[in-house]
Amino acid sequence: MNLRFQHFEGAAIRAVIEPLAHLRITVFRDFPYLYEGSLEYEREYLTTYAASERALLFAAFDGIQMVGATTCIPLSDETEEVQAPFLGSGYDLSSVFYFGESILLSKYRGMGLGHRFFDAREAHAAKFGAYRLTCFCAVERPEDHPLRPAGYRALDEFWIKRGYQKDPSLHTHFSWPDLGEQHSTPKTMTYWTKSLPCM
């Protein structure tokens, strides 16, 4: 498959908010997010990244279609709900880089792009020489959730191999409507962290 990759930083992200929003809605419909997305919310959320000078969107294209994407941003530029557990635990926000989504249409999975996305984000965070920790959060769903697909495997093993550790003391709540629902409900999001090597 002849994919094309492109970096967008800061304000340049505005140019691709629409395809990124559509991609997020498509991928996050799947378990475990089960996200009944809206373009209105997506545009507002992604504006946070476009407003941050050090934010990165690393995207994969098949022709003109965005088929995969990953984002990262200084935690100090993120929203209050993302920052809250770190503030509550006494972290210096200016030393932490937050990794947002890492999403890929199903037909492009199994090609090593997950590693490429992490490589791109970690390299981007490290180049500033100011950050000591990278992090991301993942939704918690019960083992017996009725919409859990048969044979579903969480990404925990992949994240551990990447050097990330789950920290149950760092958690927050994001709200969105599940599939088929009209109203948003809070979901527990637990953080995974990894130290960046000192420059």
C-alpha positions in Angstrom: 0.0 0.0 0.0 1.5 3.3 -1.0 0.6 5.6 1.9 1.7 9.2 2.2 2.6 10.7 5.6 2.4 14.4 6.5 3.2 16.5 9.6 0.9 19.4 10.6 2.0 21.6 13.5 0.1 24.3 15.3 -2.1 26.5 13.2 -1.5 24.3 10.1 -3.8 21.7 11.8 -6.8 24.0 11.0 -6.5 23.0 7.3 -7.3 19.3 8.0 -9.7 19.6 10.9 -12.6 18.3 8.8 -11.1 15.1 7.6 -9.6 14.5 11.0 -13.0 15.0 12.6 -14.6 12.5 10.2 -11.9 10.0 10.9 -12.3 10.3 14.6 -16.0 9.8 14.4 -15.6 6.7 12.2 -12.9 5.0 14.3 -14.3 5.8 17.7 -17.6 4.2 16.9 -15.9 0.9 17.6 -15.5 -0.7 21.0 -14.3 0.4 23.5 -15.2 4.0 22.8 -18.7 3.5 21.2 -18.7 7.2 20.4 -21.8 8.7 18.8 -19.9 11.6 17.5 -20.9 15.0 16.2 -18.9 17.3 13.8 -19.8 20.3 16.0 -18.1 18.8 19.0 -15.1 17.5 16.9 -14.5 21.0 15.4 -14.5 22.6 18.9 -12.2 19.9 20.4 -9.7 19.9 17.6 -9.4 23.7 17.7 -7.5 23.2 21.0 -4.7 21.6 18.9 -4.7 24.1 16.2 -4.3 26.9 18.9 -1.2 25.3 20.3 2.1 26.2 18.7 3.7 23.0 19.7 0.9 20.6 18.9 1.4 17.9 16.2 -0.9 16.1 13.9 0.9 13.2 12.0 -1.4 11.8 9.4 -1.5 9.0 6.9 -3.2 9.4 3.5 -4.2 6.9 0.9 -4.5 9.2 -2.1 -6.4 12.2 -0.8 -8.2 10.3 2.0 -6.9 10.6 5.5 -6.9 7.0 6.8 -4.9 7.4 10.0 -3.8 10.1 12.3 -2.2 10.7 15.7 -1.9 13.9 17.7 0.1 15.3 20.6 0.2 18.6 22.5 1.8 20.1 25.6 -0.3 19.2 28.6 -0.3 22.9 29.6 -2.2 23.6 26.4 -4.8 20.9 26.9 -8.3 21.3 28.4 -8.9 21.4 32.2 -10.4 17.9 32.3 -7.2 16.5 30.7 -5.0 18.5 33.1 -6.9 17.9 36.3 -5.4 14.6 37.5 -1.9 15.9 37.0 -2.6 19.1 38.8 -4.2 17.1 41.6 -1.1 14.9 41.9 1.4 17.9 41.9 2.9 17.5 38.5 4.5 20.4 36.7 2.3 20.7 33.6 5.1 22.3 31.6 7.1 19.1 31.8 4.4 16.8 30.4 3.4 16.1 26.7 0.0 14.7 26.2 -0.7 12.2 23.4 -4.2 12.5 22.0 -5.8 10.0 19.6 -4.0 7.4 17.6 -6.6 6.2 15.0 -6.5 4.1 11.9 -9.2 2.7 9.6 -9.5 -1.1 10.0 -8.1 -2.1 6.6 -4.8 -0.3 7.3 -4.2 -2.0 10.6 -1.5 -4.7 11.1 1.1 -2.7 9.0 3.1 -1.3 11.9 1.6 2.1 11.7 0.8 2.1 15.4 4.5 2.0 16.2 5.1 4.7 13.6 2.5 7.0 15.2 4.1 6.6 18.6 7.6 7.2 17.2 6.4 10.4 15.6 4.9 11.7 18.8 7.7 10.8 21.0 10.3 12.3 18.6 8.2 15.5 18.4 7.9 15.8 22.2 11.6 15.1 22.7 12.9 17.7 20.2 11.9 20.6 22.5 14.2 19.3 25.3 11.7 20.6 27.9 9.5 17.6 28.6 10.2 14.7 30.9 7.0 12.7 30.6 4.6 11.6 27.9 1.1 10.4 28.6 -2.2 9.4 27.1 -5.4 8.1 28.5 -7.7 5.2 27.6 -11.4 4.5 28.4 -12.3 1.9 31.0 -15.0 -0.5 30.0 -16.3 -3.5 32.1 -15.3 -7.0 31.0 -18.9 -7.9 30.7 -19.9 -4.9 28.6 -22.7 -6.0 26.3 -21.1 -4.5 23.2 -17.6 -6.0 23.8 -16.9 -8.0 20.6 -16.0 -11.6 20.9 -12.3 -12.0 21.0 -11.6 -8.3 21.7 -8.1 -7.6 22.8 -7.2 -4.4 24.6 -4.0 -2.6 23.5 -2.4 -2.9 27.0 0.3 -5.3 25.8 1.2 -3.0 22.9 1.5 0.0 25.2 3.6 -1.9 27.7 6.0 -2.9 25.0 6.3 0.7 24.0 7.4 1.4 27.6 4.2 2.9 29.0 2.9 2.1 32.5 -0.7 2.3 33.6 -1.1 4.7 36.5 -4.6 4.1 38.2 -3.9 7.1 40.4 -4.2 9.3 37.3 -7.7 9.3 36.0 -10.3 11.7 34.8 -13.8 11.6 33.2 -14.7 12.5 29.7 -18.3 12.7 28.6 -19.8 11.6 25.3 -23.0 9.9 24.0 -22.6 6.1 23.5 -23.9 4.7 20.2 -27.7 5.1 20.0 -27.8 7.6 22.9 -28.9 11.2 22.8 -27.1 12.4 26.0 -23.5 12.4 27.1 -22.5 10.3 30.1 -19.2 10.4 31.9 -16.6 7.7 31.1 -13.6 6.9 33.3 -10.3 7.6 31.5 -7.1 6.1 33.0 -3.6 7.5 32.1 -0.6 5.7 30.9 2.8 7.4 31.3 6.4 7.1 30.0 9.5 9.1 31.0 11.4 10.8 28.2 15.1 10.4 28.2 17.0 13.5 29.4 18.5 15.6 26.6 
